[in-house]
C-alpha cells in the first residue's frame, strides 16, 4: 500500500474557481454534473493519479488531488468542461499541500461561501468523497482530510452561531421577493426545478410569504410531487410550463440543466413577471430581458443582499478559525506520524533482527539461558528505543526529513518506497 504523505515527488493540490473572481457565465463553463465528475475521476485513475476529489456547486468548481504539477489537474478539468485553460487561468486559484487542505477547511466550514456561514457545501464534500471512494480514487490522506473538515464543520455549527438565522441563497431569493413584490400573498409563484436550492427556496417561500398560490414543475414529476406533498402545493406537468408561466407573477428557476431551459420563446404573458435564476450554469436565457414586462435577477445579484443576520455572523469568524486550527493541528499530527511510520517500523524490524541474532548466540553459549526472560527484556528495550525516536520526530522544532534520513543512514535501513 502506498504511503500517502506529501512526498517530494507528488504534491497535494487544490485547483479551482469561485464566485470571488468568476461570474456565473464563466462558472457555468466549468460546472460539473455527476457524469462529468465520474468521468474526471476515472480519467485521473487511468493516468495513475494517487487520489482525486471533484466539487462543483453553483458557487465554485474545484479539484483536490495528487499531482507532480497542478497543470495536470487543470488540463483534466478543461478536458471535461466547456472552459479553456486560458479562461481558467484568468480567474483561477491553485493551492499546494498545506495551503490546499487549509482551503478545503475554509470551504467546508462556510467561511468561503458566497453567503457567510452557508453550510450547503459540506454535503457536497461528503458526496464528492463518496464518488471518489466508489471509483477507487480515495486514499487514507483524502479520507482523513474530509473527515477532519466534516468534524470542524459540525463543531462550528454546535459551538458558534456562524450559521444562525436563515441566510442562504434560497433565503436571499425569498428576501428579494418580499422586498420587491407588494401583496406577495396574492401573487402566483411558479417554481421550476426541485433540486436542492429549489427545495430550500420552496420551503422558505412557504414559511415567509404566507402564499397558497405556489405551483411546482419538474421534468420528473415524481420529484416535484415529493416536494409538493411536504408543503401541500400544486404540481403541474412539464408540458404545462408555458401555460403556467402565463399565469405567474414570479418564476423561480432552479433546475440542474447544463443549458438554458427558459427563454423569450416560452414567455407569452404581458403582465409583469419577475424571474429569479438560481442555477449555474444559467438556466434563463438573456433574451428574456428583451421583453418589457420581464425582470431577470440571477443568483450572483441575490447573494449580495446582506442583513442583520449576516452582520451578526461575522462576529463568530475568529471562533470558527480557532476551531479549524484545533482540528487542523490534529490532522497535521496524524500526517507527520504517517510520514515517519515506515522508518520507525523498519527500525523496529532491524532491532528485532539484532535481538534474534544475540539470543541465538547466547542460547548456544550459555547452559542455563532463559530464552523467555531474555525475549521479554529485549522486546521492552526495543519498544523504549523506538518510542524515544518517535517522540523526537514529533517535536515541532525537529526537521523531520533530516532526522529520518539520519536514522536510515545510521541503522542502514531499507525502506520500501511503496
N, C-alpha and C positions, 0 to 999 in steps of 0.2 A: 504493500500500500504506500502511495506517495506521501511524503511529509509536506503538508501544505503551509509551512511558514513562508513568510515573504522572502523568498530566496533572491540571490543576486541575478539569477537568470530570468526569472519570471516575476513580474510585479502585479499587484492588485490595483486595478484602475476603475474609476467611475467616469464615464463619458456621457454627456447628455446636453439637453437644452430645456429651458423652462420659461414660464411666463415673464420672468425678470427681463430677459433680452429678446425673446422670440414672441411675436404676436400670434394670434390664433391661426392665421393663414400659414405661417411658417411651421408652427407646431403641428398643424394638420398634415403637412407634407411628411413629417417624421413620425406620425402616430402609428401605433402597432395594435392590431386586434389579436385575438388569441391564436388564430392560424399563423400569423406572421411571427408572433413570439415563439411559437413551436418551431417554425422554420429556421429562425435565427439560432435558437438553442441547438437544434440538430446539426446545423451548418458548422457551428463552433465546435461541436463534438467531433464532426468529421475532420476538422482541421487540427484536432488533437489538443484543444484548449483544456485546461485543468478544471475550469468551473466558470459558469456564466449565469447571470440572472438579468432578466429584462423587465423594466417597469414602464408602463405607458398609461397616463391619465389625461384628463382634459388640460392639466397644467404643465405636464412635463413628459419627456421620454428619456429614459436613461438605461445604459447597460453597465452592469457591475461584473467584472470578471478578470481573469488572469491573462496576461499577455506579455510578450517581450517588448512591445511598443504599442502605445494607445491607438495608433493608426489602424492596427489590425481590427480593433473593435469599431472604430469609426467607419471603416470600409464595410464591415459586416452590417452595420445599421443602414448605411446608404444603399447597399445592395438589395435590402428587403423593404425599402420605403421609396417614396416618390422624391425624396430630397437628395440633393447632390452634396459632395464633400465640401465644395465652396460655400454653399448655403449654410451647411452645418458649422463650418469654421467661423462664420460671421457672428454667430450667436451662442456658440458652444462653450462648455467648460470641461476641463479634464483635470481630474484629481488622482493622485498616486498614493498608494499604500496608506499611511496614517490619515492623510487628508481625505482619501476616498472613503474609508469607513467612518470618519468623522462626519462627512457629508451625509451618509446614509442615516446616521443617528439624528441629524437635524431634520432630514426629510421625514423620517418615520415618526418623529415626535410632534409634527405640526409646526415646528419653528420656521420651516422653509415654505409653508403653504401659502397660497395666494391670499387666503384669509387666515390670519394667525390663529393657530390652535385648531384648525380644521383637521380632524383625525381620520378622515376618509382613507387617507393614504396607507394606513397600517394594514388594512385588509387587503389592499393591492400588493403590499410587500409579502404578506402571507401567501397570497395566490401565486405571486411570481416565484417564490421559493418552492412552492408545491410543484409548479410546472417544471422548474429546473431539476428538482429531485426525480420527478416522474421520468425525465429523459436521461437520467444518469449524469446530470451536469452539475450536481451539487457536490460539496465536499465538506469535511469537518469544519474548515475555516468559515465557509459561507453559512453553514448551519448554525454555528456558534454565534456568528455575527448577527444573523437575522433574529435569533432568539434573544440576544442582548438588546437589540433595538426594540423588540416587542416588549421586553421587560421594562426598559426605560419609558416606553410609551404608556404602559399600564401604571407605572409609578407616578408619572407626571399627571395622569388623569386623576389618580387617587389622592395625591399629596398636594396638588396645586389646583388653581381654578383657571388654568390656561384654556380649557375648553368649555368653561361655564357659559351659560346662556346659549341661545340658538343663533350662532353665527356660522354660516357656511354658504356656499354658492347657492344652494337651494333656498336658504332663508333670505339671502340677499335679493334673490329674484322676487320673492313674495313681498319683501320690504319695498322694493321698487314699485311693484304693482299697487301696494297700499298707498304709497306716496304720490303716485301719478294718476290713478284712476279714482274719480269720485263715485260714490254709491256702489262700491265693489260687490256688495251682497246681491245687487240686482243684475250684475253683468253675467254674460255667458262665457265660461272659460273652457277652452279645449286643450287637453294635454296630449301631445302626440309623442309616443315613446315612453316605455315604462322601465328603462334601465335604472341604475342606482340613483342618479341625480333626478330622474323623472319621478321615481317613487318618493324620494325625500321631499321634492317640490310639492308633490300631491299631498303629502302629509302636512306640510306647512300651510298649504292653501286651505285645507280643511280646518286646520287649527286656528289660523289667524284671520280668515276672510269672512267666516260665517256665511259661506255661499253654498247653496244647494244645486247651483247650475253648473256643475263640473262634469265634463264628458271626457272619457278616455278612449284613445285609439292606439292600437299597436299592430304591427304586421302580424304578429302571432297573437290572436285574440285571447287565447287561454291565459297568457301572461297578464294582459290588461284586466281580465276578469278576476284573476287572483288578487291584484292590487285594488280593484274597484270594490270587491266584496268586503275587504277590510274596512273601507270607508263609506260603503253603500252609495256608490256613484254609478252613473250610466256608462255603459260600454257600447261603442258602435263598431261596425265592420270597417276594415281598412278601405274598402270600396266606397264608403260614405264620407271619406276625408274632405272632398271638395264641398259637399253639401253642408257638412258640419262647420267648415271654415266660414262659409257664407253666413251662418247663424251667430258666429262668435264675435265677441268684443276683444278677447285676449286669446292668443295662441302661444302655448309654451311648447317648444320643440326640444326634445331630449332623447333623440334616437342615437343608436351606436353606429349609424351608417357611415361609410367611407366617402360618400358623395352627397351633395345636397338633395334633400327629399322634398323641400318646399321651394317653389319658385313662383314667379309672377303668373305663370300659366295656370296654376291651381287656385288662384285667388280671384273670385268674381264678385265679391261684395263691394258696395260703395260706401258703407258706413265705416267710421274709424276702427282700425284694427291695430292692436299692439302685439308685436311678435317678439318673444324672447327666445333667443337661440342659446341653449345651454350645452351645445355639442362641440367637440373638437374631434375630427375636422368639422368645420362649419356645416350645418345641415340646412341652412336657409341661404338661398342664392341672393347675391347682392341686387339682382334685378328687381326684387320686390320694392326697393326704395324708389323705383320709377313711378310707383303708384302713390298718388297724393294722399290717400286715406290711410296709408300704412306707416307705422313707426317700427323700426327694427332696432333691437338692443341685443348686444352679444355679451356672453359670459365675462369677457375682459372688462367691459364697462361696469357690469354689475359688481364685480369684486372690488371696485374702488369705493363702494359705499361703506362708510365707516359709521359706527355709532358708539354709544357709551359702553356697550358690552365689549367691543373691541378695544377701546381705550383701557378698560379695567384689566383686560387680559395682559396687556404689556407689562404690568407690574409683576407678573409671575415669571417673566423671562429669566431673570437671574436664578431663581429657584429651579427652573427647568434645566438650565445649564449645569447647575450643581449636581442634579440627579444624573444627567448624561455623563458628567465627569466621573461620578462614582461607578456607574455601570461599565463605562468605557475602561476605567482603570482595571477592573476585574477581567475584562476581555483581553487587555494587553498583557496582564499577568499570565493568563492562560496561553496566549500566543507565544510569550517568551519561554514558558515551560515546554511547549511543543517544540520550540526551536532547539533546546538543549537536551531533550529527552533521548534522542538517538545516541548522543555522545555519552550520556550518563549510563544508558543501557549497555553500550559497548564497553565502557569502563568496568561496569559490574561483571560482565562476562569475562573480561580479561583477568580481574581479581579472582574470580571463581576458578578460572583455569590454573592460576598460580596456586590457589588453595589446594586444588586436586593434586597437583604435582607434589606439593610439600607433604600432604597427608599420605600420599602413596609412598614417598621416600621414607617418612618416619615410621609408617606401619611395617615396613620391611626391616628397618634398622632397630626399632625398639621392641623388646619382648612383651612388656605389659602395656602396649599402646592402646589407649581408649579412643577408638575411632569416633564414637558417638559424641563424646565430650568435645573432642577436637573440632568436629564439624560445627557444633553449636557455637563454640567460642569464635572460631574463624568467621562464621557467617555473620555474627553480631558485629565483628570488627569491620567486615566489608560493608555492612549496612551503614555503620557510622561514617566510614570514609566517603561513601557515595553521597550520603546526606550532607556532609561537610562541603563537598564540591557543589552540590545542587544549591545549598544556601548561599554560597559565594556567588554563583551565577545569577541569583535572584536579586542581588543588591543593585539598586538603581545606578550607583556610581561606577559599577563594573562595566567594562567594554566586553560584552558577551562574546562577540565574534573572535576577539583576540584571545580571550580565556579559553574558548572552545578549541581554537587552533593549538594553543599551548598544551592543553590536556591530551589532545590527539597525538601531538608530537612526542611528549614525554612518555606516554604509555604505548606509543606505536599502535594506535587504534585504527582499524579499518572500518569505516562507516559505510554501510550500504546506501548508495546515493538514492535509492528508492525510498 
